[in-house]
């Protein structure tokens, strides 16, 4: 089975640009090319893309996925190594849950600051714009430790 990139995208539910990105990132091998320079993917690439997509759905980073793929391609370590990677990922998820909990509390505080009837003098906007908001300072400490967020 040989698939062009658009066919692979349709089959996998992945965008063409994402498939190209995974190639550039080294998660997918460079495919064969036709005489017209179209990419041709085999079943192995489709299966590998399926694996990558499942890892992404589990919230794994590209770095974690790369490690799992290396192990999968060359299983020289014990399976315990994979368990340790997942344990580290769980710890990361737990840290994100704490951050999201702080964010939720902050948003609830913002919501309480709005009476809904002050027109252009909105309490939420005042808090977000201001520099003295204790919640914003506390939230900045929590989020600032991790660096900027990716959208």
N, CA, C and O atoms as a GROMACS GRO file, in nm:
protein
  604
    1UNK      N    1   0.084  -0.118   0.000
    1UNK     CA    2   0.000   0.000   0.000
    1UNK      C    3   0.089   0.124   0.000
    1UNK      O    4   0.175   0.140   0.087
    2UNK      N    5   0.070   0.210  -0.094
    2UNK     CA    6   0.141   0.337  -0.105
    2UNK      C    7   0.040   0.451  -0.097
    2UNK      O    8  -0.058   0.452  -0.172
    3UNK      N    9   0.063   0.544  -0.008
    3UNK     CA   10  -0.029   0.656   0.011
    3UNK      C   11   0.043   0.788  -0.012
    3UNK      O   12   0.156   0.807   0.033
    4UNK      N   13  -0.023   0.879  -0.083
    4UNK     CA   14   0.028   1.015  -0.091
    4UNK      C   15  -0.004   1.084   0.041
    4UNK      O   16  -0.086   1.036   0.118
    5UNK      N   17   0.061   1.196   0.065
    5UNK     CA   18   0.047   1.263   0.195
    5UNK      C   19  -0.099   1.301   0.225
    5UNK      O   20  -0.142   1.290   0.339
    6UNK      N   21  -0.173   1.344   0.125
    6UNK     CA   22  -0.314   1.379   0.146
    6UNK      C   23  -0.398   1.259   0.184
    6UNK      O   24  -0.488   1.268   0.267
    7UNK      N   25  -0.366   1.145   0.124
    7UNK     CA   26  -0.438   1.021   0.156
    7UNK      C   27  -0.405   0.975   0.298
    7UNK      O   28  -0.493   0.931   0.372
    8UNK      N   29  -0.277   0.987   0.335
    8UNK     CA   30  -0.237   0.951   0.471
    8UNK      C   31  -0.304   1.044   0.571
    8UNK      O   32  -0.349   1.000   0.677
    9UNK      N   33  -0.311   1.171   0.538
    9UNK     CA   34  -0.376   1.268   0.627
    9UNK      C   35  -0.523   1.231   0.647
    9UNK      O   36  -0.573   1.232   0.760
   10UNK      N   37  -0.590   1.198   0.540
   10UNK     CA   38  -0.732   1.162   0.549
   10UNK      C   39  -0.750   1.033   0.629
   10UNK      O   40  -0.840   1.024   0.713
   11UNK      N   41  -0.666   0.935   0.604
   11UNK     CA   42  -0.674   0.806   0.674
   11UNK      C   43  -0.649   0.822   0.824
   11UNK      O   44  -0.715   0.758   0.905
   12UNK      N   45  -0.553   0.908   0.858
   12UNK     CA   46  -0.512   0.921   0.999
   12UNK      C   47  -0.589   1.028   1.075
   12UNK      O   48  -0.588   1.029   1.198
   13UNK      N   49  -0.655   1.118   1.004
   13UNK     CA   50  -0.720   1.230   1.071
   13UNK      C   51  -0.622   1.338   1.112
   13UNK      O   52  -0.652   1.424   1.195
   14UNK      N   53  -0.505   1.333   1.052
   14UNK     CA   54  -0.396   1.425   1.083
   14UNK      C   55  -0.382   1.525   0.968
   14UNK      O   56  -0.403   1.487   0.852
   15UNK      N   57  -0.349   1.647   0.995
   15UNK     CA   58  -0.332   1.744   0.888
   15UNK      C   59  -0.201   1.722   0.814
   15UNK      O   60  -0.104   1.673   0.872
   16UNK      N   61  -0.200   1.757   0.687
   16UNK     CA   62  -0.080   1.742   0.604
   16UNK      C   63   0.038   1.815   0.667
   16UNK      O   64   0.149   1.761   0.673
   17UNK      N   65   0.015   1.936   0.714
   17UNK     CA   66   0.123   2.015   0.773
   17UNK      C   67   0.180   1.946   0.897
   17UNK      O   68   0.300   1.956   0.924
   18UNK      N   69   0.096   1.877   0.971
   18UNK     CA   70   0.141   1.804   1.090
   18UNK      C   71   0.227   1.685   1.051
   18UNK      O   72   0.327   1.658   1.117
   19UNK      N   73   0.189   1.615   0.946
   19UNK     CA   74   0.269   1.503   0.898
   19UNK      C   75   0.407   1.552   0.856
   19UNK      O   76   0.508   1.491   0.890
   20UNK      N   77   0.411   1.663   0.784
   20UNK     CA   78   0.540   1.720   0.743
   20UNK      C   79   0.623   1.760   0.865
   20UNK      O   80   0.744   1.740   0.869
   21UNK      N   81   0.555   1.816   0.965
   21UNK     CA   82   0.625   1.855   1.088
   21UNK      C   83   0.685   1.733   1.158
   21UNK      O   84   0.800   1.738   1.202
   22UNK      N   85   0.610   1.625   1.167
   22UNK     CA   86   0.661   1.504   1.229
   22UNK      C   87   0.782   1.450   1.152
   22UNK      O   88   0.873   1.394   1.212
   23UNK      N   89   0.782   1.466   1.020
   23UNK     CA   90   0.898   1.427   0.941
   23UNK      C   91   1.019   1.512   0.979
   23UNK      O   92   1.127   1.459   1.006
   24UNK      N   93   0.999   1.644   0.981
   24UNK     CA   94   1.109   1.736   1.016
   24UNK      C   95   1.161   1.710   1.156
   24UNK      O   96   1.280   1.724   1.183
   25UNK      N   97   1.071   1.674   1.246
   25UNK     CA   98   1.108   1.648   1.386
   25UNK      C   99   1.174   1.511   1.402
   25UNK      O  100   1.224   1.479   1.510
   26UNK      N  101   1.174   1.430   1.296
   26UNK     CA  102   1.238   1.299   1.302
   26UNK      C  103   1.151   1.188   1.358
   26UNK      O  104   1.199   1.078   1.383
   27UNK      N  105   1.023   1.216   1.379
   27UNK     CA  106   0.933   1.112   1.430
   27UNK      C  107   0.888   1.018   1.318
   27UNK      O  108   0.864   0.900   1.342
   28UNK      N  109   0.877   1.072   1.198
   28UNK     CA  110   0.846   0.991   1.080
   28UNK      C  111   0.966   0.997   0.987
   28UNK      O  112   1.026   1.102   0.968
   29UNK      N  113   1.001   0.884   0.929
   29UNK     CA  114   1.110   0.881   0.833
   29UNK      C  115   1.069   0.952   0.706
   29UNK      O  116   0.951   0.959   0.672
   30UNK      N  117   1.169   1.005   0.636
   30UNK     CA  118   1.140   1.068   0.507
   30UNK      C  119   1.086   0.961   0.413
   30UNK      O  120   1.146   0.854   0.400
   31UNK      N  121   0.975   0.987   0.350
   31UNK     CA  122   0.913   0.886   0.264
   31UNK      C  123   0.980   0.878   0.127
   31UNK      O  124   1.057   0.965   0.088
   32UNK      N  125   0.948   0.772   0.056
   32UNK     CA  126   0.990   0.762  -0.083
   32UNK      C  127   0.920   0.872  -0.162
   32UNK      O  128   0.819   0.927  -0.117
   33UNK      N  129   0.972   0.902  -0.279
   33UNK     CA  130   0.913   1.006  -0.363
   33UNK      C  131   0.884   0.950  -0.502
   33UNK      O  132   0.954   0.862  -0.552
   34UNK      N  133   0.779   1.004  -0.562
   34UNK     CA  134   0.747   0.967  -0.700
   34UNK      C  135   0.837   1.049  -0.793
   34UNK      O  136   0.910   1.138  -0.748
   35UNK      N  137   0.829   1.019  -0.920
   35UNK     CA  138   0.905   1.099  -1.017
   35UNK      C  139   0.858   1.244  -1.016
   35UNK      O  140   0.936   1.335  -1.045
   36UNK      N  141   0.733   1.266  -0.982
   36UNK     CA  142   0.679   1.401  -0.970
   36UNK      C  143   0.706   1.464  -0.835
   36UNK      O  144   0.654   1.572  -0.806
   37UNK      N  145   0.787   1.399  -0.751
   37UNK     CA  146   0.829   1.445  -0.619
   37UNK      C  147   0.718   1.442  -0.513
   37UNK      O  148   0.727   1.511  -0.412
   38UNK      N  149   0.613   1.361  -0.536
   38UNK     CA  150   0.510   1.341  -0.434
   38UNK      C  151   0.562   1.243  -0.330
   38UNK      O  152   0.630   1.146  -0.363
   39UNK      N  153   0.528   1.269  -0.205
   39UNK     CA  154   0.565   1.177  -0.098
   39UNK      C  155   0.479   1.051  -0.110
   39UNK      O  156   0.359   1.059  -0.138
   40UNK      N  157   0.541   0.935  -0.087
   40UNK     CA  158   0.468   0.808  -0.085
   40UNK      C  159   0.497   0.738   0.048
   40UNK      O  160   0.612   0.709   0.080
   41UNK      N  161   0.392   0.712   0.123
   41UNK     CA  162   0.404   0.650   0.254
   41UNK      C  163   0.357   0.505   0.246
   41UNK      O  164   0.264   0.472   0.172
   42UNK      N  165   0.423   0.420   0.324
   42UNK     CA  166   0.382   0.279   0.328
   42UNK      C  167   0.300   0.253   0.454
   42UNK      O  168   0.274   0.344   0.532
   43UNK      N  169   0.260   0.128   0.472
   43UNK     CA  170   0.179   0.091   0.589
   43UNK      C  171   0.251   0.119   0.719
   43UNK      O  172   0.189   0.158   0.818
   44UNK      N  173   0.383   0.099   0.719
   44UNK     CA  174   0.462   0.125   0.840
   44UNK      C  175   0.452   0.270   0.884
   44UNK      O  176   0.441   0.299   1.003
   45UNK      N  177   0.455   0.361   0.787
   45UNK     CA  178   0.443   0.504   0.820
   45UNK      C  179   0.304   0.535   0.874
   45UNK      O  180   0.290   0.614   0.967
   46UNK      N  181   0.203   0.473   0.815
   46UNK     CA  182   0.066   0.495   0.862
   46UNK      C  183   0.049   0.444   1.005
   46UNK      O  184  -0.015   0.509   1.088
   47UNK      N  185   0.107   0.328   1.034
   47UNK     CA  186   0.099   0.271   1.168
   47UNK      C  187   0.176   0.357   1.268
   47UNK      O  188   0.130   0.379   1.380
   48UNK      N  189   0.294   0.405   1.227
   48UNK     CA  190   0.376   0.489   1.313
   48UNK      C  191   0.303   0.621   1.344
   48UNK      O  192   0.305   0.668   1.457
   49UNK      N  193   0.240   0.678   1.243
   49UNK     CA  194   0.163   0.801   1.263
   49UNK      C  195   0.047   0.776   1.359
   49UNK      O  196   0.016   0.860   1.443
   50UNK      N  197  -0.016   0.661   1.347
   50UNK     CA  198  -0.124   0.622   1.438
   50UNK      C  199  -0.071   0.617   1.582
   50UNK      O  200  -0.137   0.666   1.674
   51UNK      N  201   0.047   0.560   1.602
   51UNK     CA  202   0.110   0.552   1.734
   51UNK      C  203   0.138   0.693   1.788
   51UNK      O  204   0.108   0.723   1.903
   52UNK      N  205   0.195   0.779   1.703
   52UNK     CA  206   0.226   0.916   1.744
   52UNK      C  207   0.099   0.989   1.786
   52UNK      O  208   0.096   1.057   1.888
   53UNK      N  209  -0.005   0.974   1.706
   53UNK     CA  210  -0.132   1.041   1.737
   53UNK      C  211  -0.189   0.992   1.871
   53UNK      O  212  -0.241   1.072   1.948
   54UNK      N  213  -0.180   0.863   1.898
   54UNK     CA  214  -0.229   0.812   2.026
   54UNK      C  215  -0.147   0.868   2.142
   54UNK      O  216  -0.203   0.903   2.246
   55UNK      N  217  -0.017   0.878   2.124
   55UNK     CA  218   0.067   0.936   2.228
   55UNK      C  219   0.028   1.082   2.252
   55UNK      O  220   0.020   1.126   2.367
   56UNK      N  221   0.003   1.157   2.146
   56UNK     CA  222  -0.037   1.296   2.159
   56UNK      C  223  -0.171   1.307   2.232
   56UNK      O  224  -0.191   1.397   2.314
   57UNK      N  225  -0.262   1.215   2.202
   57UNK     CA  226  -0.392   1.214   2.270
   57UNK      C  227  -0.376   1.188   2.420
   57UNK      O  228  -0.460   1.227   2.500
   58UNK      N  229  -0.268   1.120   2.456
   58UNK     CA  230  -0.238   1.095   2.598
   58UNK      C  231  -0.157   1.210   2.658
   58UNK      O  232  -0.112   1.202   2.772
   59UNK      N  233  -0.140   1.317   2.580
   59UNK     CA  234  -0.073   1.437   2.632
   59UNK      C  235   0.078   1.429   2.635
   59UNK      O  236   0.142   1.510   2.701
   60UNK      N  237   0.135   1.334   2.566
   60UNK     CA  238   0.280   1.318   2.568
   60UNK      C  239   0.347   1.422   2.479
   60UNK      O  240   0.294   1.461   2.375
   61UNK      N  241   0.464   1.466   2.523
   61UNK     CA  242   0.541   1.563   2.446
   61UNK      C  243   0.609   1.492   2.329
   61UNK      O  244   0.619   1.369   2.326
   62UNK      N  245   0.656   1.571   2.234
   62UNK     CA  246   0.728   1.512   2.121
   62UNK      C  247   0.855   1.442   2.168
   62UNK      O  248   0.895   1.340   2.112
   63UNK      N  249   0.918   1.497   2.270
   63UNK     CA  250   1.038   1.434   2.326
   63UNK      C  251   1.006   1.297   2.385
   63UNK      O  252   1.079   1.200   2.362
   64UNK      N  253   0.897   1.288   2.459
   64UNK     CA  254   0.856   1.159   2.515
   64UNK      C  255   0.821   1.061   2.404
   64UNK      O  256   0.856   0.943   2.411
   65UNK      N  257   0.752   1.110   2.303
   65UNK     CA  258   0.714   1.023   2.190
   65UNK      C  259   0.839   0.974   2.119
   65UNK      O  260   0.848   0.857   2.082
   66UNK      N  261   0.936   1.063   2.100
   66UNK     CA  262   1.061   1.024   2.035
   66UNK      C  263   1.130   0.910   2.113
   66UNK      O  264   1.179   0.814   2.054
   67UNK      N  265   1.132   0.923   2.245
   67UNK     CA  266   1.192   0.818   2.328
   67UNK      C  267   1.116   0.686   2.314
   67UNK      O  268   1.177   0.580   2.302
   68UNK      N  269   0.984   0.694   2.317
   68UNK     CA  270   0.904   0.572   2.302
   68UNK      C  271   0.926   0.507   2.165
   68UNK      O  272   0.933   0.385   2.154
   69UNK      N  273   0.936   0.589   2.062
   69UNK     CA  274   0.960   0.536   1.928
   69UNK      C  275   1.097   0.470   1.919
   69UNK      O  276   1.112   0.365   1.856
   70UNK      N  277   1.197   0.532   1.982
   70UNK     CA  278   1.331   0.472   1.981
   70UNK      C  279   1.328   0.337   2.049
   70UNK      O  280   1.388   0.240   2.001
   71UNK      N  281   1.260   0.329   2.162
   71UNK     CA  282   1.249   0.202   2.232
   71UNK      C  283   1.174   0.100   2.147
   71UNK      O  284   1.212  -0.016   2.137
   72UNK      N  285   1.066   0.146   2.086
   72UNK     CA  286   0.983   0.059   2.003
   72UNK      C  287   1.060   0.006   1.882
   72UNK      O  288   1.046  -0.110   1.843
   73UNK      N  289   1.142   0.094   1.824
   73UNK     CA  290   1.221   0.055   1.707
   73UNK      C  291   1.339  -0.035   1.744
   73UNK      O  292   1.378  -0.122   1.666
   74UNK      N  293   1.395  -0.014   1.861
   74UNK     CA  294   1.512  -0.090   1.908
   74UNK      C  295   1.491  -0.128   2.054
   74UNK      O  296   1.551  -0.066   2.143
   75UNK      N  297   1.410  -0.227   2.081
   75UNK     CA  298   1.376  -0.262   2.221
   75UNK      C  299   1.491  -0.333   2.293
   75UNK      O  300   1.487  -0.454   2.316
   76UNK      N  301   1.592  -0.254   2.330
   76UNK     CA  302   1.708  -0.312   2.398
   76UNK      C  303   1.699  -0.295   2.549
   76UNK      O  304   1.768  -0.364   2.623
   77UNK      N  305   1.616  -0.204   2.596
   77UNK     CA  306   1.599  -0.183   2.740
   77UNK      C  307   1.480  -0.264   2.790
   77UNK      O  308   1.399  -0.314   2.712
   78UNK      N  309   1.473  -0.277   2.922
   78UNK     CA  310   1.359  -0.349   2.978
   78UNK      C  311   1.235  -0.262   2.966
   78UNK      O  312   1.244  -0.140   2.950
   79UNK      N  313   1.122  -0.325   2.973
   79UNK     CA  314   0.994  -0.254   2.965
   79UNK      C  315   0.978  -0.160   3.084
   79UNK      O  316   0.898  -0.066   3.077
   80UNK      N  317   1.050  -0.183   3.190
   80UNK     CA  318   1.044  -0.096   3.308
   80UNK      C  319   1.077   0.048   3.269
   80UNK      O  320   1.024   0.142   3.327
   81UNK      N  321   1.165   0.064   3.172
   81UNK     CA  322   1.202   0.197   3.125
   81UNK      C  323   1.079   0.272   3.073
   81UNK      O  324   1.063   0.391   3.100
   82UNK      N  325   0.994   0.203   3.000
   82UNK     CA  326   0.871   0.264   2.948
   82UNK      C  327   0.780   0.303   3.064
   82UNK      O  328   0.719   0.410   3.063
   83UNK      N  329   0.771   0.216   3.164
   83UNK     CA  330   0.690   0.246   3.282
   83UNK      C  331   0.741   0.371   3.353
   83UNK      O  332   0.662   0.454   3.398
   84UNK      N  333   0.873   0.384   3.361
   84UNK     CA  334   0.930   0.502   3.426
   84UNK      C  335   0.898   0.629   3.348
   84UNK      O  336   0.871   0.734   3.407
   85UNK      N  337   0.901   0.620   3.216
   85UNK     CA  338   0.866   0.736   3.133
   85UNK      C  339   0.721   0.775   3.158
   85UNK      O  340   0.690   0.894   3.170
   86UNK      N  341   0.633   0.677   3.165
   86UNK     CA  342   0.491   0.706   3.190
   86UNK      C  343   0.472   0.762   3.331
   86UNK      O  344   0.390   0.851   3.352
   87UNK      N  345   0.548   0.711   3.428
   87UNK     CA  346   0.540   0.766   3.565
   87UNK      C  347   0.582   0.913   3.567
   87UNK      O  348   0.520   0.994   3.635
   88UNK      N  349   0.688   0.947   3.493
   88UNK     CA  350   0.731   1.087   3.483
   88UNK      C  351   0.621   1.171   3.417
   88UNK      O  352   0.597   1.285   3.456
   89UNK      N  353   0.557   1.114   3.317
   89UNK     CA  354   0.449   1.186   3.249
   89UNK      C  355   0.332   1.208   3.344
   89UNK      O  356   0.271   1.315   3.343
   90UNK      N  357   0.301   1.110   3.426
   90UNK     CA  358   0.194   1.124   3.526
   90UNK      C  359   0.227   1.237   3.622
   90UNK      O  360   0.140   1.316   3.657
   91UNK      N  361   0.353   1.245   3.666
   91UNK     CA  362   0.395   1.353   3.757
   91UNK      C  363   0.377   1.489   3.690
   91UNK      O  364   0.335   1.585   3.754
   92UNK      N  365   0.408   1.496   3.562
   92UNK     CA  366   0.389   1.620   3.487
   92UNK      C  367   0.241   1.656   3.478
   92UNK      O  368   0.205   1.773   3.493
   93UNK      N  369   0.158   1.557   3.453
   93UNK     CA  370   0.013   1.580   3.447
   93UNK      C  371  -0.039   1.629   3.582
   93UNK      O  372  -0.122   1.719   3.589
   94UNK      N  373   0.011   1.569   3.690
   94UNK     CA  374  -0.032   1.611   3.824
   94UNK      C  375   0.008   1.756   3.851
   94UNK      O  376  -0.069   1.831   3.911
   95UNK      N  377   0.127   1.797   3.806
   95UNK     CA  378   0.171   1.936   3.822
   95UNK      C  379   0.080   2.029   3.742
   95UNK      O  380   0.046   2.138   3.788
   96UNK      N  381   0.041   1.987   3.623
   96UNK     CA  382  -0.049   2.067   3.541
   96UNK      C  383  -0.186   2.080   3.608
   96UNK      O  384  -0.249   2.185   3.601
   97UNK      N  385  -0.230   1.974   3.673
   97UNK     CA  386  -0.359   1.978   3.744
   97UNK      C  387  -0.354   2.082   3.856
   97UNK      O  388  -0.449   2.157   3.875
   98UNK      N  389  -0.242   2.086   3.929
   98UNK     CA  390  -0.226   2.186   4.035
   98UNK      C  391  -0.231   2.326   3.976
   98UNK      O  392  -0.300   2.414   4.028
   99UNK      N  393  -0.157   2.347   3.866
   99UNK     CA  394  -0.158   2.478   3.801
   99UNK      C  395  -0.298   2.516   3.753
   99UNK      O  396  -0.341   2.630   3.770
  100UNK      N  397  -0.367   2.420   3.694
  100UNK     CA  398  -0.503   2.448   3.646
  100UNK      C  399  -0.598   2.476   3.762
  100UNK      O  400  -0.690   2.556   3.748
  101UNK      N  401  -0.576   2.411   3.875
  101UNK     CA  402  -0.658   2.437   3.993
  101UNK      C  403  -0.638   2.581   4.041
  101UNK      O  404  -0.734   2.650   4.076
  102UNK      N  405  -0.511   2.626   4.042
  102UNK     CA  406  -0.483   2.765   4.079
  102UNK      C  407  -0.548   2.861   3.979
  102UNK      O  408  -0.605   2.962   4.018
  103UNK      N  409  -0.539   2.827   3.852
  103UNK     CA  410  -0.600   2.911   3.749
  103UNK      C  411  -0.752   2.918   3.768
  103UNK      O  412  -0.811   3.025   3.754
  104UNK      N  413  -0.813   2.805   3.799
  104UNK     CA  414  -0.958   2.803   3.821
  104UNK      C  415  -0.996   2.892   3.938
  104UNK      O  416  -1.092   2.969   3.930
  105UNK      N  417  -0.920   2.881   4.048
  105UNK     CA  418  -0.948   2.966   4.165
  105UNK      C  419  -0.936   3.113   4.128
  105UNK      O  420  -1.017   3.196   4.169
  106UNK      N  421  -0.833   3.145   4.050
  106UNK     CA  422  -0.812   3.283   4.009
  106UNK      C  423  -0.928   3.333   3.922
  106UNK      O  424  -0.978   3.443   3.942
  107UNK      N  425  -0.970   3.251   3.829
  107UNK     CA  426  -1.082   3.290   3.742
  107UNK      C  427  -1.210   3.308   3.822
  107UNK      O  428  -1.291   3.396   3.793
  108UNK      N  429  -1.229   3.223   3.923
  108UNK     CA  430  -1.348   3.238   4.008
  108UNK      C  431  -1.341   3.369   4.087
  108UNK      O  432  -1.443   3.435   4.107
  109UNK      N  433  -1.221   3.406   4.132
  109UNK     CA  434  -1.203   3.533   4.201
  109UNK      C  435  -1.234   3.649   4.106
  109UNK      O  436  -1.301   3.745   4.144
  110UNK      N  437  -1.185   3.639   3.983
  110UNK     CA  438  -1.215   3.742   3.884
  110UNK      C  439  -1.365   3.753   3.861
  110UNK      O  440  -1.420   3.863   3.854
  111UNK      N  441  -1.430   3.639   3.849
  111UNK     CA  442  -1.574   3.637   3.824
  111UNK      C  443  -1.650   3.705   3.937
  111UNK      O  444  -1.746   3.778   3.913
  112UNK      N  445  -1.607   3.681   4.060
  112UNK     CA  446  -1.674   3.743   4.176
  112UNK      C  447  -1.652   3.895   4.178
  112UNK      O  448  -1.730   3.967   4.241
  113UNK      N  449  -1.548   3.944   4.110
  113UNK     CA  450  -1.520   4.088   4.111
  113UNK      C  451  -1.609   4.165   4.015
  113UNK      O  452  -1.604   4.288   4.011
  114UNK      N  453  -1.690   4.095   3.939
  114UNK     CA  454  -1.776   4.161   3.841
  114UNK      C  455  -1.921   4.155   3.888
  114UNK      O  456  -1.978   4.048   3.908
  115UNK      N  457  -1.979   4.274   3.904
  115UNK     CA  458  -2.120   4.279   3.944
  115UNK      C  459  -2.212   4.267   3.824
  115UNK      O  460  -2.332   4.243   3.839
  116UNK      N  461  -2.156   4.285   3.706
  116UNK     CA  462  -2.236   4.271   3.585
  116UNK      C  463  -2.313   4.395   3.546
  116UNK      O  464  -2.380   4.396   3.443
  117UNK      N  465  -2.306   4.501   3.628
  117UNK     CA  466  -2.387   4.619   3.596
  117UNK      C  467  -2.306   4.748   3.592
  117UNK      O  468  -2.363   4.857   3.594
  118UNK      N  469  -2.176   4.737   3.587
  118UNK     CA  470  -2.093   4.858   3.592
  118UNK      C  471  -2.053   4.908   3.454
  118UNK      O  472  -1.969   4.998   3.446
  119UNK      N  473  -2.108   4.855   3.347
  119UNK     CA  474  -2.079   4.903   3.213
  119UNK      C  475  -1.932   4.893   3.178
  119UNK      O  476  -1.873   4.785   3.185
  120UNK      N  477  -1.873   5.006   3.139
  120UNK     CA  478  -1.733   5.009   3.098
  120UNK      C  479  -1.636   4.998   3.213
  120UNK      O  480  -1.515   4.997   3.192
  121UNK      N  481  -1.688   4.990   3.335
  121UNK     CA  482  -1.604   4.983   3.455
  121UNK      C  483  -1.607   4.841   3.510
  121UNK      O  484  -1.646   4.819   3.625
  122UNK      N  485  -1.567   4.746   3.429
  122UNK     CA  486  -1.578   4.603   3.463
  122UNK      C  487  -1.469   4.562   3.562
  122UNK      O  488  -1.351   4.586   3.539
  123UNK      N  489  -1.511   4.499   3.670
  123UNK     CA  490  -1.416   4.453   3.772
  123UNK      C  491  -1.317   4.351   3.719
  123UNK      O  492  -1.201   4.351   3.759
  124UNK      N  493  -1.362   4.264   3.631
  124UNK     CA  494  -1.272   4.162   3.574
  124UNK      C  495  -1.162   4.230   3.494
  124UNK      O  496  -1.044   4.199   3.510
  125UNK      N  497  -1.202   4.325   3.407
  125UNK     CA  498  -1.102   4.395   3.326
  125UNK      C  499  -1.007   4.476   3.412
  125UNK      O  500  -0.888   4.486   3.381
  126UNK      N  501  -1.058   4.536   3.519
  126UNK     CA  502  -0.972   4.612   3.610
  126UNK      C  503  -0.867   4.521   3.673
  126UNK      O  504  -0.750   4.558   3.682
  127UNK      N  505  -0.909   4.403   3.716
  127UNK     CA  506  -0.813   4.310   3.777
  127UNK      C  507  -0.710   4.261   3.677
  127UNK      O  508  -0.591   4.253   3.709
  128UNK      N  509  -0.754   4.230   3.558
  128UNK     CA  510  -0.660   4.180   3.457
  128UNK      C  511  -0.562   4.289   3.415
  128UNK      O  512  -0.445   4.261   3.390
  129UNK      N  513  -0.610   4.414   3.408
  129UNK     CA  514  -0.526   4.525   3.366
  129UNK      C  515  -0.433   4.570   3.477
  129UNK      O  516  -0.320   4.610   3.451
  130UNK      N  517  -0.480   4.565   3.601
  130UNK     CA  518  -0.405   4.618   3.714
  130UNK      C  519  -0.281   4.536   3.748
  130UNK      O  520  -0.266   4.421   3.706
  131UNK      N  521  -0.193   4.599   3.825
  131UNK     CA  522  -0.069   4.532   3.867
  131UNK      C  523  -0.072   4.492   4.013
  131UNK      O  524   0.020   4.426   4.061
  132UNK      N  525  -0.177   4.528   4.085
  132UNK     CA  526  -0.184   4.503   4.228
  132UNK      C  527  -0.267   4.380   4.266
  132UNK      O  528  -0.285   4.352   4.384
  133UNK      N  529  -0.317   4.308   4.170
  133UNK     CA  530  -0.402   4.193   4.198
  133UNK      C  531  -0.320   4.082   4.263
  133UNK      O  532  -0.229   4.027   4.202
  134UNK      N  533  -0.353   4.048   4.388
  134UNK     CA  534  -0.280   3.944   4.460
  134UNK      C  535  -0.295   3.808   4.392
  134UNK      O  536  -0.201   3.729   4.387
  135UNK      N  537  -0.414   3.784   4.338
  135UNK     CA  538  -0.435   3.657   4.267
  135UNK      C  539  -0.344   3.648   4.146
  135UNK      O  540  -0.285   3.543   4.120
  136UNK      N  541  -0.332   3.759   4.071
  136UNK     CA  542  -0.247   3.759   3.952
  136UNK      C  543  -0.101   3.737   3.992
  136UNK      O  544  -0.028   3.664   3.925
  137UNK      N  545  -0.059   3.801   4.100
  137UNK     CA  546   0.079   3.782   4.147
  137UNK      C  547   0.103   3.637   4.184
  137UNK      O  548   0.205   3.578   4.147
  138UNK      N  549   0.010   3.578   4.258
  138UNK     CA  550   0.024   3.437   4.299
  138UNK      C  551   0.022   3.346   4.177
  138UNK      O  552   0.101   3.252   4.168
  139UNK      N  553  -0.068   3.373   4.086
  139UNK     CA  554  -0.078   3.291   3.966
  139UNK      C  555   0.048   3.303   3.883
  139UNK      O  556   0.095   3.205   3.827
  140UNK      N  557   0.104   3.424   3.875
  140UNK     CA  558   0.227   3.445   3.799
  140UNK      C  559   0.340   3.361   3.857
  140UNK      O  560   0.421   3.306   3.783
  141UNK      N  561   0.345   3.352   3.989
  141UNK     CA  562   0.448   3.269   4.053
  141UNK      C  563   0.432   3.123   4.012
  141UNK      O  564   0.530   3.056   3.982
  142UNK      N  565   0.308   3.074   4.010
  142UNK     CA  566   0.284   2.935   3.973
  142UNK      C  567   0.316   2.909   3.827
  142UNK      O  568   0.382   2.811   3.794
  143UNK      N  569   0.268   2.997   3.738
  143UNK     CA  570   0.288   2.976   3.595
  143UNK      C  571   0.426   3.019   3.551
  143UNK      O  572   0.482   2.962   3.458
  144UNK      N  573   0.482   3.120   3.618
  144UNK     CA  574   0.614   3.169   3.579
  144UNK      C  575   0.724   3.068   3.599
  144UNK      O  576   0.823   3.070   3.527
  145UNK      N  577   0.708   2.979   3.696
  145UNK     CA  578   0.809   2.876   3.721
  145UNK      C  579   0.822   2.782   3.604
  145UNK      O  580   0.928   2.724   3.581
  146UNK      N  581   0.713   2.766   3.529
  146UNK     CA  582   0.713   2.674   3.416
  146UNK      C  583   0.750   2.744   3.285
  146UNK      O  584   0.778   2.677   3.186
  147UNK      N  585   0.748   2.875   3.285
  147UNK     CA  586   0.778   2.947   3.162
  147UNK      C  587   0.652   2.977   3.085
  147UNK      O  588   0.541   2.955   3.134
  148UNK      N  589   0.670   3.027   2.966
  148UNK     CA  590   0.554   3.066   2.886
  148UNK      C  591   0.478   2.944   2.838
  148UNK      O  592   0.534   2.837   2.817
  149UNK      N  593   0.349   2.965   2.821
  149UNK     CA  594   0.262   2.858   2.773
  149UNK      C  595   0.264   2.855   2.622
  149UNK      O  596   0.281   2.957   2.556
  150UNK      N  597   0.247   2.736   2.567
  150UNK     CA  598   0.235   2.722   2.422
  150UNK      C  599   0.088   2.708   2.390
  150UNK      O  600   0.016   2.637   2.459
  151UNK      N  601   0.044   2.776   2.285
  151UNK     CA  602  -0.096   2.774   2.249
  151UNK      C  603  -0.140   2.658   2.175
  151UNK      O  604  -0.258   2.648   2.141
   0.00000   0.00000   0.00000
